[in-house]
Amino acid sequence: MNTLGIAKHKVTLEVTETELLVLNSALNEVCNGIDIPEFETRLGATLTEVTVLLDEIGEVLDKMDALA
């Protein structure tokens, strides 16, 4: 992972497909595989917000796969 830019509330990253797959798998487990009491308190985001991020990462992975 390379940091391309940092601002107060935003960062631009360059990640490999492998790194993105790790994030995708971890978020999938958090959203679908395990029950976390106090989900929002522990993760700092709602289940809906994390699910949206998971979906967006999945879309990027699909686009990467289509290029192969």
N, CA, C and O atoms as CSV, one atom per row, in Angstrom:
chain,resi,resn,atom,element,x,y,z
A,1,MET,N,N,0.854,-1.161,0.000
A,1,MET,CA,C,0.000,0.000,0.000
A,1,MET,C,C,0.903,1.229,0.000
A,1,MET,O,O,1.872,1.307,0.756
A,2,ASN,N,N,0.575,2.164,-0.843
A,2,ASN,CA,C,1.299,3.427,-0.912
A,2,ASN,C,C,0.336,4.576,-0.633
A,2,ASN,O,O,-0.788,4.594,-1.134
A,3,THR,N,N,0.783,5.518,0.160
A,3,THR,CA,C,0.007,6.721,0.430
A,3,THR,C,C,0.338,7.754,-0.629
A,3,THR,O,O,1.490,8.170,-0.761
A,4,LEU,N,N,-0.670,8.169,-1.382
A,4,LEU,CA,C,-0.471,9.143,-2.452
A,4,LEU,C,C,-0.779,10.562,-2.004
A,4,LEU,O,O,-0.226,11.519,-2.545
A,5,GLY,N,N,-1.653,10.703,-1.026
A,5,GLY,CA,C,-1.999,12.032,-0.542
A,5,GLY,C,C,-2.754,11.953,0.765
A,5,GLY,O,O,-3.499,11.006,1.016
A,6,ILE,N,N,-2.550,12.968,1.599
A,6,ILE,CA,C,-3.232,13.027,2.888
A,6,ILE,C,C,-3.785,14.434,3.085
A,6,ILE,O,O,-3.076,15.427,2.918
A,7,ALA,N,N,-5.059,14.499,3.442
A,7,ALA,CA,C,-5.713,15.753,3.810
A,7,ALA,C,C,-6.362,15.530,5.177
A,7,ALA,O,O,-6.273,14.441,5.743
A,8,LYS,N,N,-7.003,16.549,5.692
A,8,LYS,CA,C,-7.568,16.459,7.044
A,8,LYS,C,C,-8.556,15.302,7.203
A,8,LYS,O,O,-8.483,14.574,8.193
A,9,HIS,N,N,-9.467,15.116,6.262
A,9,HIS,CA,C,-10.490,14.077,6.392
A,9,HIS,C,C,-10.513,13.128,5.201
A,9,HIS,O,O,-11.533,12.493,4.933
A,10,LYS,N,N,-9.390,13.028,4.480
A,10,LYS,CA,C,-9.366,12.184,3.292
A,10,LYS,C,C,-7.935,11.736,3.027
A,10,LYS,O,O,-6.985,12.485,3.253
A,11,VAL,N,N,-7.796,10.518,2.550
A,11,VAL,CA,C,-6.487,10.004,2.157
A,11,VAL,C,C,-6.635,9.315,0.805
A,11,VAL,O,O,-7.660,8.691,0.530
A,12,THR,N,N,-5.625,9.427,-0.023
A,12,THR,CA,C,-5.608,8.738,-1.308
A,12,THR,C,C,-4.559,7.640,-1.221
A,12,THR,O,O,-3.384,7.903,-0.968
A,13,LEU,N,N,-5.002,6.401,-1.433
A,13,LEU,CA,C,-4.124,5.248,-1.322
A,13,LEU,C,C,-4.021,4.510,-2.645
A,13,LEU,O,O,-4.935,4.544,-3.469
A,14,GLU,N,N,-2.906,3.853,-2.829
A,14,GLU,CA,C,-2.729,2.917,-3.933
A,14,GLU,C,C,-2.562,1.547,-3.286
A,14,GLU,O,O,-1.643,1.339,-2.494
A,15,VAL,N,N,-3.451,0.612,-3.624
A,15,VAL,CA,C,-3.395,-0.724,-3.034
A,15,VAL,C,C,-3.338,-1.772,-4.131
A,15,VAL,O,O,-3.845,-1.568,-5.234
A,16,THR,N,N,-2.716,-2.889,-3.813
A,16,THR,CA,C,-2.652,-3.993,-4.760
A,16,THR,C,C,-3.963,-4.773,-4.712
A,16,THR,O,O,-4.770,-4.597,-3.799
A,17,GLU,N,N,-4.159,-5.618,-5.685
A,17,GLU,CA,C,-5.347,-6.465,-5.690
A,17,GLU,C,C,-5.361,-7.361,-4.455
A,17,GLU,O,O,-6.414,-7.568,-3.852
A,18,THR,N,N,-4.215,-7.887,-4.080
A,18,THR,CA,C,-4.130,-8.747,-2.897
A,18,THR,C,C,-4.542,-7.991,-1.641
A,18,THR,O,O,-5.291,-8.519,-0.818
A,19,GLU,N,N,-4.064,-6.770,-1.486
A,19,GLU,CA,C,-4.432,-5.958,-0.326
A,19,GLU,C,C,-5.930,-5.673,-0.312
A,19,GLU,O,O,-6.561,-5.695,0.744
A,20,LEU,N,N,-6.488,-5.409,-1.475
A,20,LEU,CA,C,-7.922,-5.149,-1.571
A,20,LEU,C,C,-8.729,-6.404,-1.239
A,20,LEU,O,O,-9.784,-6.316,-0.610
A,21,LEU,N,N,-8.241,-7.559,-1.656
A,21,LEU,CA,C,-8.907,-8.821,-1.328
A,21,LEU,C,C,-8.894,-9.084,0.177
A,21,LEU,O,O,-9.871,-9.595,0.725
A,22,VAL,N,N,-7.799,-8.738,0.845
A,22,VAL,CA,C,-7.726,-8.891,2.301
A,22,VAL,C,C,-8.766,-8.000,2.977
A,22,VAL,O,O,-9.488,-8.447,3.868
A,23,LEU,N,N,-8.840,-6.741,2.552
A,23,LEU,CA,C,-9.850,-5.825,3.105
A,23,LEU,C,C,-11.260,-6.342,2.846
A,23,LEU,O,O,-12.115,-6.302,3.731
A,24,ASN,N,N,-11.497,-6.823,1.640
A,24,ASN,CA,C,-12.807,-7.344,1.269
A,24,ASN,C,C,-13.182,-8.532,2.159
A,24,ASN,O,O,-14.303,-8.605,2.661
A,25,SER,N,N,-12.250,-9.450,2.349
A,25,SER,CA,C,-12.515,-10.632,3.174
A,25,SER,C,C,-12.780,-10.256,4.627
A,25,SER,O,O,-13.689,-10.795,5.258
A,26,ALA,N,N,-11.986,-9.332,5.153
A,26,ALA,CA,C,-12.167,-8.912,6.543
A,26,ALA,C,C,-13.520,-8.232,6.743
A,26,ALA,O,O,-14.230,-8.523,7.706
A,27,LEU,N,N,-13.870,-7.332,5.838
A,27,LEU,CA,C,-15.163,-6.652,5.950
A,27,LEU,C,C,-16.319,-7.632,5.778
A,27,LEU,O,O,-17.347,-7.502,6.443
A,28,ASN,N,N,-16.158,-8.607,4.894
A,28,ASN,CA,C,-17.195,-9.611,4.698
A,28,ASN,C,C,-17.421,-10.406,5.986
A,28,ASN,O,O,-18.564,-10.662,6.365
A,29,GLU,N,N,-16.339,-10.795,6.655
A,29,GLU,CA,C,-16.469,-11.517,7.923
A,29,GLU,C,C,-17.159,-10.666,8.982
A,29,GLU,O,O,-18.026,-11.149,9.710
A,30,VAL,N,N,-16.773,-9.411,9.061
A,30,VAL,CA,C,-17.363,-8.506,10.049
A,30,VAL,C,C,-18.856,-8.318,9.787
A,30,VAL,O,O,-19.658,-8.300,10.720
A,31,CYS,N,N,-19.223,-8.179,8.517
A,31,CYS,CA,C,-20.625,-7.908,8.169
A,31,CYS,C,C,-21.490,-9.159,8.168
A,31,CYS,O,O,-22.668,-9.095,8.520
A,32,ASN,N,N,-20.923,-10.296,7.779
A,32,ASN,CA,C,-21.750,-11.473,7.535
A,32,ASN,C,C,-21.384,-12.709,8.344
A,32,ASN,O,O,-22.203,-13.617,8.487
A,33,GLY,N,N,-20.174,-12.756,8.871
A,33,GLY,CA,C,-19.715,-13.997,9.479
A,33,GLY,C,C,-19.769,-14.060,10.987
A,33,GLY,O,O,-19.866,-15.146,11.557
A,34,ILE,N,N,-19.707,-12.920,11.641
A,34,ILE,CA,C,-19.663,-12.927,13.097
A,34,ILE,C,C,-20.618,-11.883,13.659
A,34,ILE,O,O,-20.923,-10.876,13.019
A,35,ASP,N,N,-21.076,-12.154,14.865
A,35,ASP,CA,C,-21.956,-11.204,15.548
A,35,ASP,C,C,-21.099,-10.385,16.506
A,35,ASP,O,O,-20.478,-10.935,17.417
A,36,ILE,N,N,-21.067,-9.092,16.303
A,36,ILE,CA,C,-20.268,-8.216,17.153
A,36,ILE,C,C,-21.210,-7.364,17.997
A,36,ILE,O,O,-21.910,-6.495,17.479
A,37,PRO,N,N,-21.218,-7.627,19.314
A,37,PRO,CA,C,-22.013,-6.750,20.180
A,37,PRO,C,C,-21.493,-5.317,20.074
A,37,PRO,O,O,-20.289,-5.097,19.948
A,38,GLU,N,N,-22.370,-4.382,20.124
A,38,GLU,CA,C,-21.998,-2.968,20.037
A,38,GLU,C,C,-21.213,-2.687,18.753
A,38,GLU,O,O,-20.181,-2.016,18.782
A,39,PHE,N,N,-21.706,-3.199,17.641
A,39,PHE,CA,C,-21.031,-3.084,16.337
A,39,PHE,C,C,-20.566,-1.661,16.063
A,39,PHE,O,O,-19.391,-1.428,15.777
A,40,GLU,N,N,-21.487,-0.717,16.151
A,40,GLU,CA,C,-21.167,0.667,15.793
A,40,GLU,C,C,-20.124,1.268,16.735
A,40,GLU,O,O,-19.239,2.000,16.293
A,41,THR,N,N,-20.223,0.966,18.014
A,41,THR,CA,C,-19.254,1.488,18.977
A,41,THR,C,C,-17.865,0.914,18.721
A,41,THR,O,O,-16.872,1.641,18.773
A,42,ARG,N,N,-17.791,-0.365,18.450
A,42,ARG,CA,C,-16.498,-1.023,18.262
A,42,ARG,C,C,-15.851,-0.684,16.928
A,42,ARG,O,O,-14.628,-0.568,16.846
A,43,LEU,N,N,-16.658,-0.523,15.878
A,43,LEU,CA,C,-16.093,-0.270,14.557
A,43,LEU,C,C,-16.106,1.200,14.163
A,43,LEU,O,O,-15.398,1.592,13.235
A,44,GLY,N,N,-16.882,2.005,14.835
A,44,GLY,CA,C,-16.940,3.424,14.505
A,44,GLY,C,C,-17.762,3.720,13.270
A,44,GLY,O,O,-17.665,4.806,12.698
A,45,ALA,N,N,-18.572,2.759,12.857
A,45,ALA,CA,C,-19.444,2.911,11.689
A,45,ALA,C,C,-20.629,1.974,11.862
A,45,ALA,O,O,-20.549,0.978,12.581
A,46,THR,N,N,-21.725,2.304,11.195
A,46,THR,CA,C,-22.894,1.431,11.250
A,46,THR,C,C,-22.688,0.238,10.328
A,46,THR,O,O,-21.833,0.257,9.442
A,47,LEU,N,N,-23.484,-0.796,10.551
A,47,LEU,CA,C,-23.432,-1.965,9.672
A,47,LEU,C,C,-23.728,-1.551,8.236
A,47,LEU,O,O,-23.111,-2.062,7.302
A,48,THR,N,N,-24.660,-0.636,8.058
A,48,THR,CA,C,-24.994,-0.154,6.710
A,48,THR,C,C,-23.796,0.519,6.057
A,48,THR,O,O,-23.508,0.268,4.887
A,49,GLU,N,N,-23.096,1.369,6.797
A,49,GLU,CA,C,-21.922,2.056,6.241
A,49,GLU,C,C,-20.828,1.066,5.847
A,49,GLU,O,O,-20.204,1.212,4.796
A,50,VAL,N,N,-20.600,0.069,6.683
A,50,VAL,CA,C,-19.570,-0.925,6.385
A,50,VAL,C,C,-19.996,-1.789,5.201
A,50,VAL,O,O,-19.164,-2.153,4.371
A,51,THR,N,N,-21.272,-2.116,5.117
A,51,THR,CA,C,-21.776,-2.904,3.990
A,51,THR,C,C,-21.635,-2.140,2.681
A,51,THR,O,O,-21.290,-2.731,1.658
A,52,VAL,N,N,-21.895,-0.847,2.697
A,52,VAL,CA,C,-21.715,-0.019,1.497
A,52,VAL,C,C,-20.248,-0.039,1.068
A,52,VAL,O,O,-19.951,-0.187,-0.117
A,53,LEU,N,N,-19.334,0.108,2.024
A,53,LEU,CA,C,-17.905,0.056,1.712
A,53,LEU,C,C,-17.530,-1.300,1.136
A,53,LEU,O,O,-16.775,-1.373,0.166
A,54,LEU,N,N,-18.044,-2.368,1.716
A,54,LEU,CA,C,-17.798,-3.716,1.208
A,54,LEU,C,C,-18.286,-3.845,-0.232
A,54,LEU,O,O,-17.584,-4.405,-1.074
A,55,ASP,N,N,-19.462,-3.340,-0.519
A,55,ASP,CA,C,-20.005,-3.380,-1.883
A,55,ASP,C,C,-19.135,-2.586,-2.854
A,55,ASP,O,O,-18.900,-3.021,-3.981
A,56,GLU,N,N,-18.661,-1.425,-2.415
A,56,GLU,CA,C,-17.814,-0.590,-3.279
A,56,GLU,C,C,-16.483,-1.276,-3.573
A,56,GLU,O,O,-15.993,-1.224,-4.701
A,57,ILE,N,N,-15.903,-1.912,-2.574
A,57,ILE,CA,C,-14.660,-2.656,-2.790
A,57,ILE,C,C,-14.918,-3.810,-3.748
A,57,ILE,O,O,-14.091,-4.088,-4.616
A,58,GLY,N,N,-16.046,-4.480,-3.601
A,58,GLY,CA,C,-16.404,-5.568,-4.511
A,58,GLY,C,C,-16.526,-5.092,-5.948
A,58,GLY,O,O,-16.107,-5.790,-6.872
A,59,GLU,N,N,-17.094,-3.914,-6.141
A,59,GLU,CA,C,-17.217,-3.351,-7.491
A,59,GLU,C,C,-15.844,-3.069,-8.093
A,59,GLU,O,O,-15.622,-3.321,-9.277
A,60,VAL,N,N,-14.927,-2.549,-7.288
A,60,VAL,CA,C,-13.568,-2.285,-7.775
A,60,VAL,C,C,-12.888,-3.600,-8.149
A,60,VAL,O,O,-12.244,-3.689,-9.194
A,61,LEU,N,N,-13.028,-4.612,-7.307
A,61,LEU,CA,C,-12.426,-5.917,-7.611
A,61,LEU,C,C,-13.009,-6.509,-8.892
A,61,LEU,O,O,-12.282,-7.102,-9.688
A,62,ASP,N,N,-14.314,-6.351,-9.095
A,62,ASP,CA,C,-14.946,-6.833,-10.330
A,62,ASP,C,C,-14.370,-6.124,-11.550
A,62,ASP,O,O,-14.121,-6.758,-12.575
A,63,LYS,N,N,-14.157,-4.821,-11.447
A,63,LYS,CA,C,-13.576,-4.058,-12.559
A,63,LYS,C,C,-12.141,-4.494,-12.830
A,63,LYS,O,O,-11.726,-4.594,-13.984
A,64,MET,N,N,-11.387,-4.752,-11.768
A,64,MET,CA,C,-10.014,-5.228,-11.932
A,64,MET,C,C,-10.003,-6.588,-12.623
A,64,MET,O,O,-9.182,-6.844,-13.503
A,65,ASP,N,N,-10.926,-7.453,-12.212
A,65,ASP,CA,C,-11.013,-8.793,-12.794
A,65,ASP,C,C,-11.368,-8.726,-14.271
A,65,ASP,O,O,-10.885,-9.534,-15.064
A,66,ALA,N,N,-12.205,-7.772,-14.644
A,66,ALA,CA,C,-12.613,-7.621,-16.044
A,66,ALA,C,C,-11.448,-7.180,-16.926
A,66,ALA,O,O,-11.464,-7.412,-18.135
A,67,LEU,N,N,-10.443,-6.549,-16.332
A,67,LEU,CA,C,-9.277,-6.098,-17.096
A,67,LEU,C,C,-8.291,-7.227,-17.367
A,67,LEU,O,O,-7.453,-7.123,-18.263
A,68,ALA,N,N,-8.390,-8.294,-16.602
A,68,ALA,CA,C,-7.420,-9.395,-16.730
A,68,ALA,C,C,-7.655,-10.223,-17.968
A,68,ALA,O,O,-6.924,-11.182,-18.216
